[in-house]
Amino acid sequence: MSIKSLIINPGSTSTKIGVFEDETLLFEETLRHSTEEISQYATIFDQKDFRKKIITDLLAEKNFDMKSLNVIVGRGGMLKPIPGGTYAVTDALLADLKVGVQGQHASNLGGILAKEIGDEIGVPSYIVDPVVVDELMPIARYSGMAEIPRGSIFHALNQKAVAKRYAAEIGKPYESLRLIVVHMGGGVSVGAHENGKVVDVFSAFDGDGAFSPERAGGVPCGALVKLCFSGKYTEKEIYSKLIGKGGFNAYLGTNDMREVTKLANEGNEKAKEAKEAFLLQVSKDIGSMACVLKGKVDQIIVTGGIAYGEDVVAALKDYSEWIAPFTVYPGEDELLALAKGALRVMNGEEKPMEY
């Protein structure tokens, strides 16, 4: 019997939904929200009914029978650190999504909406591999400051999805492979996958590893401390320099890698140098994760929107293909990754994780 799923992936100014029959996409939509619409709500949770209505209205417009669904899957949000997997939306998980125990983000609404819609039609609701997946080995948590342990907030959904895709394509269990996965999008995360766990990762969220189109990555900490106490900037302004206005945005005023490449190809020396610096930093992160795996790397997997750039992939290979062969899965199919996570549980291939 086939399984129909509704997938809900809320972003800050949009809600992406998809309806699948097993792994086949029946339809998808990206529902855009204006700043005026979103600004009416004081908190992320206050947006719940607004977002739910536009989802149910769209399904009604398509004459889609919601009672034909077998499962509802939401994007996981800023929960407490948890191992990777597919989680049923329990009361405890729901409560933590509502308060945002590691921060307020639109993705928190994914599980909340999945639970509410699922309960109304009598089907289970799940989240899959949220950004807070934390499987770090204990020694990877040391930062050099006891008060600030290294954390794990990264592109877990896509990293896990492409790692499992590669494993399936070569006919081996994901848990048997030693992989380096490089996600390059608005943020960059590079993770070491061993025995089915991401044992170390350059956390993409707020300051680790390579800079990206809009994030500063790991910056010299002494200089950052002086900048913080210079009196020139507020805490919010400093933070925006690290996340949002950092990376290519800081150097070139754009967060679009295609524009960076265009400028570089047209002879803009600043763009060319910034791009080369980015490629060097990502390659250094790959090298670091190779050390974590003690040089025994089965494959380097490159993914995310920037992986569409053949010149980018060629440069990364030039730096680090001596470590292991490359496989490239450009983009990130989050809706399908969420659907597959629920399918593995619904089909009995995996047990649901307990939050």
C-alpha positions in Angstrom: 0.0 0.0 0.0 1.3 3.4 -0.9 1.8 6.2 1.7 0.7 9.7 1.0 2.4 12.5 3.0 2.0 16.2 3.4 5.4 17.9 3.9 5.5 21.4 5.6 8.7 23.4 5.5 8.3 27.0 6.9 10.8 29.7 6.2 11.0 33.3 7.4 9.0 34.7 4.4 7.5 31.5 2.8 6.0 28.2 3.5 6.9 25.3 1.2 4.6 22.4 1.0 4.7 19.1 -0.9 2.4 16.2 -1.3 4.1 12.8 -2.0 2.9 9.3 -2.7 5.7 7.3 -1.4 8.8 9.1 -3.0 6.8 10.5 -5.9 6.0 14.2 -5.7 2.4 14.8 -6.6 2.7 18.6 -6.3 4.5 21.3 -4.4 4.0 25.0 -3.8 6.0 27.8 -2.3 3.5 30.1 -0.5 5.1 33.6 -0.1 4.4 35.9 2.8 4.9 39.6 2.6 6.7 41.5 5.3 3.4 43.2 6.2 1.7 39.9 6.7 4.4 38.5 8.9 4.9 41.7 10.9 1.4 41.5 12.3 2.6 38.7 14.6 4.6 39.3 17.8 6.1 35.8 17.9 6.8 32.9 15.5 4.1 30.8 17.3 1.5 33.5 16.7 1.8 32.8 13.0 0.5 29.3 13.3 -3.1 29.8 12.4 -2.2 32.2 9.5 0.1 29.6 8.0 -2.2 26.7 8.6 -5.1 28.5 6.8 -3.0 29.2 3.7 -2.0 25.5 3.6 -5.5 24.1 4.0 -6.9 26.7 1.6 -4.3 25.7 -1.1 -5.2 22.0 -0.7 -8.9 22.9 -1.0 -8.2 24.9 -4.2 -6.6 21.8 -5.6 -9.5 19.7 -4.6 -7.1 17.5 -2.6 -8.8 15.3 0.0 -6.7 15.7 3.2 -8.3 12.6 4.6 -6.3 10.6 2.0 -3.1 11.5 3.8 -1.3 8.9 5.9 1.3 11.1 7.6 2.2 14.8 8.1 5.9 15.8 8.2 7.2 19.1 9.4 10.7 20.7 9.2 12.3 20.3 12.6 13.2 23.5 14.5 15.4 24.8 17.3 14.9 22.0 19.8 17.5 20.8 22.4 20.4 18.9 20.9 19.3 15.5 19.7 20.7 12.6 17.6 19.6 12.4 14.0 16.5 10.5 12.9 12.7 10.8 12.5 10.9 11.9 15.6 7.2 11.7 16.4 5.8 15.1 17.5 5.1 14.3 21.1 3.8 16.7 23.8 7.3 17.3 25.0 8.7 18.0 21.5 5.7 20.3 20.8 6.3 22.3 24.0 10.0 22.8 23.1 9.1 23.9 19.6 6.6 26.4 20.9 9.2 28.1 23.2 12.2 27.6 20.9 14.7 26.2 23.4 17.6 27.2 21.2 16.1 30.2 19.5 13.1 31.4 17.6 13.0 30.4 13.9 10.2 29.8 11.4 11.2 26.2 11.1 9.8 25.7 14.7 6.4 25.9 13.1 6.9 22.8 11.0 6.4 20.3 13.7 3.7 22.4 15.3 1.6 22.6 12.1 2.2 18.9 11.4 0.9 17.9 14.8 -2.2 20.1 14.6 -3.2 19.0 11.1 -2.3 15.3 11.8 -4.4 15.2 14.9 -7.3 16.7 13.1 -7.4 14.0 10.5 -6.1 11.2 12.8 -2.7 10.5 11.3 0.8 10.6 12.8 3.1 13.6 12.6 6.9 13.7 12.5 9.9 15.9 12.1 13.2 14.7 10.5 16.8 15.6 11.2 16.4 19.1 12.5 19.3 21.6 12.4 20.0 20.8 16.1 21.1 17.3 15.4 24.1 16.7 17.7 26.1 13.5 17.5 29.5 15.0 18.3 32.1 12.8 19.9 33.0 14.2 23.3 36.5 15.5 22.3 35.0 17.5 19.4 33.2 19.7 21.9 36.4 21.2 23.3 36.8 24.8 22.1 39.6 25.9 24.4 37.2 27.9 26.7 35.3 25.8 29.3 32.4 28.2 29.2 31.9 27.9 25.4 31.8 24.2 24.2 31.6 23.7 20.5 28.1 23.0 19.3 26.3 21.3 16.4 23.8 23.3 14.5 24.1 22.6 10.8 22.4 21.5 7.6 21.6 18.1 9.2 18.6 17.3 7.0 20.5 17.7 3.7 23.8 16.3 5.0 22.1 13.1 6.2 19.9 12.8 3.1 22.8 12.9 0.6 24.9 10.6 2.8 22.2 8.0 2.8 21.5 8.6 -0.9 25.2 7.8 -1.7 25.1 4.7 0.5 22.0 3.4 -1.2 23.5 4.1 -4.7 26.7 2.0 -3.9 24.7 -0.7 -2.0 26.3 -0.2 1.4 24.8 0.7 4.8 25.3 4.4 5.7 26.5 3.2 9.0 29.4 1.4 7.4 30.8 4.4 5.6 33.3 7.2 6.5 32.2 10.3 4.7 33.0 14.0 4.5 29.8 16.0 3.5 30.2 19.6 2.4 27.0 21.7 2.3 27.4 25.0 0.5 24.5 27.4 0.5 23.7 30.6 2.4 25.8 29.0 5.1 28.5 26.3 4.8 28.8 23.2 7.0 31.4 20.5 6.6 30.8 17.3 8.6 32.6 14.0 9.3 30.2 11.1 9.1 31.3 7.8 10.8 29.2 4.8 11.8 26.0 6.7 10.8 26.8 9.7 13.0 28.1 13.2 12.4 31.0 12.9 14.9 32.4 16.4 14.1 31.1 19.3 12.1 32.0 22.9 11.4 28.7 24.4 12.8 27.2 26.7 10.3 24.9 28.7 12.6 26.9 31.3 14.4 30.6 31.2 13.8 32.7 28.2 12.8 34.6 27.1 9.8 34.7 28.7 6.3 32.9 32.0 5.6 29.9 31.7 3.3 27.7 34.0 1.1 26.3 35.7 4.2 28.1 34.3 7.3 31.5 35.3 8.6 32.5 31.8 9.8 35.3 31.5 12.3 36.9 35.0 12.6 40.0 36.0 14.7 38.6 36.0 18.2 40.9 38.6 19.7 40.1 41.2 17.0 36.4 40.3 17.4 36.5 41.0 21.2 38.1 44.4 20.5 35.4 45.2 18.0 32.7 44.2 20.4 34.0 46.6 23.0 35.0 49.4 20.7 31.8 51.3 21.4 31.1 51.6 17.6 28.5 48.8 17.4 25.6 47.3 19.4 25.4 43.6 20.1 22.7 43.3 17.4 25.0 45.1 14.9 28.0 42.8 15.7 25.8 39.8 15.3 24.5 40.9 12.0 28.1 41.3 10.8 28.6 37.6 11.7 25.3 36.3 10.3 23.6 38.0 7.4 26.1 40.7 6.5 29.2 38.6 6.8 31.0 36.5 4.1 30.6 37.6 0.5 28.0 40.2 1.6 30.8 41.9 3.6 33.4 41.8 0.9 31.3 42.3 -2.3 27.8 43.3 -1.2 26.1 40.2 -2.6 25.2 36.8 -1.2 24.7 35.2 -4.7 27.6 33.0 -5.7 26.5 33.3 -9.3 27.0 37.1 -9.1 30.4 36.6 -7.4 31.5 34.3 -10.3 30.2 36.7 -12.9 32.2 39.6 -11.4 35.3 37.4 -11.1 35.0 36.3 -14.7 34.6 39.9 -15.8 37.9 40.8 -14.3 36.9 42.1 -10.9 40.0 41.3 -8.9 38.4 41.7 -5.5 35.6 39.2 -6.5 38.2 36.8 -7.8 40.3 36.9 -4.7 37.3 36.6 -2.4 36.1 33.5 -4.3 39.5 31.9 -4.1 39.6 32.6 -0.4 36.2 30.9 0.0 37.4 27.9 -1.9 40.6 27.7 0.2 38.6 27.9 3.5 36.2 25.2 2.5 39.1 23.0 1.4 40.8 23.5 4.8 37.6 22.4 6.5 37.6 19.2 4.3 41.2 18.6 5.3 40.3 19.0 9.0 37.5 16.5 8.8 39.8 14.1 7.0 42.0 14.2 10.1 39.0 13.5 12.3 38.5 10.3 10.3 42.2 9.6 10.5 42.6 9.8 6.7 40.2 6.8 6.1 37.6 8.6 4.0 35.4 6.6 1.6 34.0 9.6 -0.2 33.7 13.4 -0.2 30.1 14.5 -0.9 29.5 18.0 -2.1 25.9 19.4 -2.0 23.9 22.6 -1.6 23.1 25.4 -4.1 26.7 26.4 -4.7 27.5 22.9 -5.8 25.8 23.7 -9.1 29.0 25.7 -9.9 31.2 23.3 -11.9 34.2 25.6 -11.4 33.6 25.6 -7.6 33.6 21.8 -7.5 36.7 21.6 -9.8 38.6 23.9 -7.5 37.6 21.9 -4.4 38.8 18.7 -6.2 42.1 20.4 -7.1 42.6 21.1 -3.4 41.4 17.9 -1.8 40.6 15.0 -4.2 43.8 13.4 -3.0 41.9 12.7 0.2 39.1 10.7 -1.4 36.9 10.7 -4.6 34.1 13.2 -4.9 30.4 12.8 -5.5 28.3 15.9 -6.2 24.6 16.2 -5.4 23.9 19.9 -6.2 21.0 21.7 -4.5 19.0 20.4 -1.6 15.7 18.6 -1.9 14.4 19.2 1.6 10.8 18.2 0.8 11.9 14.8 -0.5 14.3 14.3 2.4 11.5 14.9 4.9 9.2 12.6 3.0 11.9 9.8 3.0 12.5 10.2 6.7 8.8 9.6 7.5 8.6 6.7 4.9 11.5 4.9 6.6 9.5 4.8 9.8 6.1 4.2 8.2 7.5 1.2 6.3 9.3 -0.2 9.4 12.8 0.4 8.1 13.6 2.6 11.1 12.2 3.0 14.5 11.0 6.5 15.4 13.3 8.3 17.8 12.1 9.4 21.2 12.5 13.0 22.2 
